Amino acid sequence: ARLQAEWRSRFACGPAYVMGDFWSAYGLGVSMVPPRPGVHLIEIDGDPGYDPALRERYGAILVYRDQIDAREAHAVFPDLDLNSPERLTLPFARTLSRKAMMTYEYVFIRPGGC
């Protein structure tokens, strides 16, 4: 909810997707209202639900546990500025992990159509 609220405070539409590592993209995507599709960045070419035009129009959140993988991010978005990512620590809920909190690093990919 905090990540989505921050997005809404900056942009009038979107995001179309939550992208990044598998766990972050899907876990944070389904927690939004309404849920946003998660896209595992290294499998983007084989994802039948991914539409680059939607991402271009409505933007996306690129998020990774701990730290953004710059190699993966730049393979898909070569011009994406990763110099000042933001960080968010949330309770690690609905899991068997013994870890109580999880820190995410993220950047917003600006929407182009709203």
Contacts in CASP RR format, 6 or more apart in sequence:
PFRMAT RR
TARGET T0000
AUTHOR 0000-0000-0000
METHOD contacts of the structure
MODEL  1
ARLQAEWRSRFACGPAYVMGDFWSAYGLGVSMVPPRPGVHLIEIDGDPGY
DPALRERYGAILVYRDQIDAREAHAVFPDLDLNSPERLTLPFARTLSRKA
MMTYEYVFIRPGGC
1 31 0 8 1.000
1 32 0 8 1.000
1 33 0 8 1.000
2 88 0 8 1.000
2 90 0 8 1.000
3 28 0 8 1.000
3 32 0 8 1.000
3 61 0 8 1.000
3 63 0 8 1.000
3 88 0 8 1.000
3 104 0 8 1.000
3 106 0 8 1.000
4 32 0 8 1.000
4 33 0 8 1.000
7 14 0 8 1.000
7 15 0 8 1.000
7 61 0 8 1.000
7 108 0 8 1.000
10 108 0 8 1.000
11 59 0 8 1.000
11 108 0 8 1.000
11 110 0 8 1.000
11 111 0 8 1.000
11 114 0 8 1.000
12 114 0 8 1.000
13 57 0 8 1.000
13 58 0 8 1.000
13 111 0 8 1.000
13 113 0 8 1.000
13 114 0 8 1.000
14 36 0 8 1.000
14 58 0 8 1.000
14 59 0 8 1.000
14 111 0 8 1.000
14 114 0 8 1.000
15 36 0 8 1.000
15 58 0 8 1.000
15 59 0 8 1.000
15 60 0 8 1.000
15 61 0 8 1.000
15 108 0 8 1.000
15 109 0 8 1.000
15 111 0 8 1.000
16 36 0 8 1.000
16 37 0 8 1.000
16 51 0 8 1.000
16 54 0 8 1.000
16 55 0 8 1.000
16 57 0 8 1.000
16 58 0 8 1.000
16 59 0 8 1.000
16 60 0 8 1.000
16 111 0 8 1.000
17 25 0 8 1.000
17 36 0 8 1.000
17 37 0 8 1.000
17 38 0 8 1.000
17 39 0 8 1.000
17 50 0 8 1.000
17 54 0 8 1.000
17 55 0 8 1.000
17 59 0 8 1.000
17 60 0 8 1.000
17 61 0 8 1.000
18 24 0 8 1.000
18 25 0 8 1.000
18 26 0 8 1.000
18 27 0 8 1.000
18 28 0 8 1.000
18 29 0 8 1.000
18 32 0 8 1.000
18 36 0 8 1.000
18 37 0 8 1.000
18 38 0 8 1.000
18 39 0 8 1.000
18 60 0 8 1.000
18 61 0 8 1.000
18 63 0 8 1.000
19 25 0 8 1.000
19 38 0 8 1.000
19 39 0 8 1.000
19 40 0 8 1.000
19 41 0 8 1.000
19 44 0 8 1.000
19 60 0 8 1.000
19 61 0 8 1.000
19 62 0 8 1.000
19 63 0 8 1.000
19 109 0 8 1.000
20 39 0 8 1.000
20 40 0 8 1.000
20 41 0 8 1.000
20 62 0 8 1.000
20 63 0 8 1.000
20 64 0 8 1.000
20 69 0 8 1.000
20 72 0 8 1.000
20 73 0 8 1.000
21 40 0 8 1.000
21 41 0 8 1.000
21 63 0 8 1.000
21 64 0 8 1.000
21 65 0 8 1.000
21 69 0 8 1.000
22 40 0 8 1.000
23 65 0 8 1.000
24 63 0 8 1.000
24 64 0 8 1.000
24 65 0 8 1.000
24 104 0 8 1.000
25 38 0 8 1.000
25 39 0 8 1.000
25 40 0 8 1.000
25 41 0 8 1.000
25 63 0 8 1.000
26 38 0 8 1.000
26 40 0 8 1.000
27 38 0 8 1.000
28 61 0 8 1.000
28 63 0 8 1.000
28 104 0 8 1.000
29 35 0 8 1.000
29 36 0 8 1.000
29 37 0 8 1.000
29 38 0 8 1.000
30 36 0 8 1.000
30 38 0 8 1.000
36 61 0 8 1.000
37 49 0 8 1.000
37 50 0 8 1.000
39 47 0 8 1.000
39 50 0 8 1.000
39 60 0 8 1.000
40 47 0 8 1.000
41 62 0 8 1.000
41 69 0 8 1.000
41 72 0 8 1.000
41 73 0 8 1.000
41 76 0 8 1.000
42 72 0 8 1.000
44 50 0 8 1.000
44 76 0 8 1.000
55 109 0 8 1.000
56 112 0 8 1.000
56 113 0 8 1.000
57 111 0 8 1.000
57 112 0 8 1.000
57 113 0 8 1.000
57 114 0 8 1.000
58 111 0 8 1.000
58 112 0 8 1.000
58 113 0 8 1.000
58 114 0 8 1.000
59 108 0 8 1.000
59 109 0 8 1.000
59 110 0 8 1.000
59 111 0 8 1.000
59 112 0 8 1.000
60 108 0 8 1.000
60 109 0 8 1.000
61 106 0 8 1.000
61 107 0 8 1.000
61 108 0 8 1.000
61 109 0 8 1.000
62 68 0 8 1.000
62 73 0 8 1.000
62 77 0 8 1.000
62 80 0 8 1.000
62 106 0 8 1.000
62 107 0 8 1.000
62 108 0 8 1.000
62 109 0 8 1.000
63 104 0 8 1.000
63 105 0 8 1.000
63 106 0 8 1.000
64 104 0 8 1.000
64 105 0 8 1.000
64 106 0 8 1.000
65 102 0 8 1.000
65 103 0 8 1.000
65 104 0 8 1.000
66 103 0 8 1.000
66 104 0 8 1.000
66 105 0 8 1.000
67 105 0 8 1.000
68 82 0 8 1.000
68 85 0 8 1.000
68 105 0 8 1.000
68 106 0 8 1.000
68 107 0 8 1.000
70 82 0 8 1.000
73 80 0 8 1.000
73 82 0 8 1.000
74 80 0 8 1.000
74 82 0 8 1.000
77 109 0 8 1.000
80 107 0 8 1.000
80 109 0 8 1.000
81 107 0 8 1.000
82 107 0 8 1.000
85 105 0 8 1.000
85 106 0 8 1.000
85 107 0 8 1.000
86 105 0 8 1.000
86 106 0 8 1.000
86 107 0 8 1.000
87 103 0 8 1.000
87 104 0 8 1.000
87 105 0 8 1.000
87 106 0 8 1.000
88 103 0 8 1.000
88 104 0 8 1.000
88 106 0 8 1.000
89 101 0 8 1.000
89 102 0 8 1.000
89 103 0 8 1.000
89 104 0 8 1.000
90 101 0 8 1.000
90 102 0 8 1.000
90 104 0 8 1.000
91 100 0 8 1.000
91 101 0 8 1.000
91 102 0 8 1.000
92 99 0 8 1.000
92 100 0 8 1.000
92 101 0 8 1.000
92 102 0 8 1.000
END
